[in-house]
Amino acid sequence: MNAQTEIQSASGTLASLSRKQPAPPGGVAADRRPEWAAGLAIAACAWLLYDMVLHHDVVWQLWIGRQLLGGAELYRDILEVNPPLWFWAAVPIVGAADWLGVSPGSIFVLFMIGTFALSLGLVARLERERTAWERGTLFAILFVVGIAMLLEDFGQREHFTLLASIPYVALIARRSEGSPVSVPLALAIGLLAAAGFALKQ
């Protein structure tokens, strides 16, 4: 199953999970065990995947980022037909890796895990009024859809687009139910989604 199929599957799942449910009485939001567990799981993913072997498309992206950092011009010095945004995004990743003295691939893995953490954090903020069981179930599904099922395609443009679109789907679901969403939260979700959608243009 490729990442584009995952976007469609995740959209339906999140839309159903994000529908407003009556909250039971008494301090639902006070139990933050699902958030703590998700944070530990994210840290574990970063540790386990730090030195993973990346897809050849990602290796090509990072190689182009290094050439651009060295002064090469895309489409003149480097033969490529895809839009430039994904390759421009590799430039600060390669630069950070050089500055830290580590592999660009490792920094890229941390970038993708960070994107997943941001995506999950935005969804958690949207769904903070749910019970601990509901939030924990939702987070577990996000880990499966956003990381576990995409290890073979980890870091490709479709993967980033999927991660960027997950909070957007949850936002649509909440607004379709008439639930209020703060402007700063909606803006943050929109900016992340815009970055993801721009990569697929």
N, C-alpha and C positions, 0 to 999 in steps of 0.2 A: 504494500500500500504506500503510495507516494505522498509527499507533503501536501499537494493540492487536494487530494482526496481527504486528507486529515483535516484540512480547513473546513470542508463541508461537513464532515462528521462531528468535529468539535463545535461547529456553529449550532447544530441541532441539539447536541447534548447540553451545551451551556444555556441555550434558550430555555430548555425545559427546567434545568436546575435553578435558573435565575428568576423564575416566576415567584412572585411574593407569596410566602406562606405565613399563616398566623403564627406569631411568636409565642411560645409558652411563657407564662408569667415568671418573673424573677430572674434578673441578671443574666440574660443569655450572653451578652457581649463580654461578661466578666471572665469567662473561661477561655483563656488564650492558648490552651494546649495544642490545638491544631496549628496555630501560627508558629509556636515554638517547634513543633515537630517538623513543619515545612521548612523552617529556617535550618534546622539540623540536617534535613535531607538535602537541601540545596548545597550546604557546605560539604556534605559527603559526595555529592555529584561532582563538585568542583575538584575535590581531591582525587576521586577515582578516574575522572576523565581528563585530568590535567595533561597527561602525556599520550593521549589517545592518537591513533593514526587517523588522519583526516582524509576526507574524500578528495579525489584528484582535482575536482573543480575548486575546492577551497584552497588547495595548495597553489593552483594557478592564480587565484585571486590574490593571495599573499605575495606571490612572485611579482605580479604586476604592481602591487602596492610598493614593493621594494624598488622596482624600476622607476616608478613615478617619484618616489622619495629621492632617487638619485638624479632626477632631472629629465627622465625620458618623457615623451609626449604620447599619450594614448591615441591610437588610430593612425599615428604617423610612424612612430618607432616600434609600436606594438600592434600586431594584427589582432583585432577583436571586433566583434559585431554587436556585443551586448551594450546596453546603456552604461554610462560611466559611474553612476552613483555607488554601485557595489564595490568598484575598484577604488574609488576615492576613499571609501570607508576603510579600506585596508591600510591606507597610508598612516594614520595615527596609531593603528595597531602595530604595524611594523616599527614605527618610530619609538613607541613605548617599549617594545621588546628590545630594541637596540639600547635604549637608555638604561633598562633594567638588567641587560645582559642575559636574557632568557630567550627561548624559542618563540618566534612569532606565532607558531601554532598553539602554544600554551596560552599566550595572551588572548588569542582568538577564542579558545575554549572558554576562558574566563569571561570574555565579552558576551558570548552566547548564554552562558549560565547566568550572567548578570541581567541580560535581557529577559530570560525566563523568570528570574526573581522579581524584576520590575513588573512583568505581566501578571504574575501571581499576586504580587502585592496590591496592584490596582484592583484585581478581582476581589481580593480579601477586603479591601476598603469598601467596595460596592456591597458586598454581602456580609458586612460585619454584624448585622442584626440577626443573622441566622443562628441556629443552635450549633453547638460545638460538633455534633455528629454530622450535620449538614455541611458545615464548612470543611470538616476533615474529609468527607466523601468527595466534595468538590475538588479539594487540593490533590487528593490521590488521583482523580481522573486527569487533572491537569498534568501531573507528573508522567502519567502513562502516555498521554497524547502529545505532550510537549517535549519529552526527552526519550523515554524508553522505546517508543515505537519508531523513533526517527534517528536512532544511533547510526544506521548505515548512511543516512543522508544528513548527518549532523553538520550544521553550519551553512548549508546552502541557502540561496535566496528564499526558496519556498519555506524553509524552516523559520527563518527570521520573520517572514510575512505571517506565518501561522501564529507565532508568539505575539506579534504586534496586534493581530486582529482579535485575539481571545478576549481582552478586556472590552473591546469595541462591541463584540457580540453580546457580552454581559450587560453593557450599557444600554444597548438597544432593547434587550429583554426587560430591563428594569423600567425604562421609559414607556414601553408598550403597556406595562401594568399600572402606569401612573405614579410610580414611586419617585420621590424627589431625589435629585443628584446635584451636588454642589457644582458650581461653575468651575472652580479650580480642578476638581477631580475629572470632570468631563473634558476640560481642556487638555489635561495631561494624557488622558486616554486617546483623545483625538490626535494629538501630536505623535504619539507612538504609532497609532494606526496609519497616519499619513506617511510616516517613514517606511513602514512595511509595504503599503500599497504602492509607493513610489518606486520600489525596487522591481515591481512586476510590470511596470509600464513598458 
